[in-house]
Amino acid sequence: MGEFRPVPDVLAHLAGRWRVERTVRDLASGEEGRFEGVTEFGPLAEGGLLHEESGTFTWQGVARPAERTLRVLPGASPGTADVRFADGRPFHDLDLTSGRHVADHPCSADLYRGEFTVLDEDHWRTVWRVGGPAKDLVLITDYARVC
């Protein structure tokens, strides 16, 4: 992939509504699923953003409603974020000041490694590689700002 767009303030950049398209590939079985929906990054009373995602996940030909909620809080340094699950547990840090960031999240014996890239003002992507005894997955998510 080419140039990345530096983001001086990740919270300001993410705020708003995004169209989401995600592919989920199980590398062990070869199965592939797809999520399509929207993500809203809205303000939290205590600062930061509430990340609410909803849409439809299709796996093995069966479509089901899917949703998730994360909290995106101000990070340790200016312009960065601390991403947490809805219940407050830590998920990963996020620093897009260079336009690209890699973060790890251990989950039991599996490791989630995410690469975040900002393509331009209105498009960004995450690629999560999940490996370990329980999972062998690649999740690619493309976000497009909804005007």
Protein Blocks (a to p, Z undefined) as FASTA:
>chain_A
ZZddddfblklmmgccdddddddddfknopacdddddddddddfkgpjdddddddddeeh
iacdddddddddddfbehiacdddfkopafbdcdfknopacddddehjbccddddddfbl
mbccdddddedjkbccdddddddddZZ
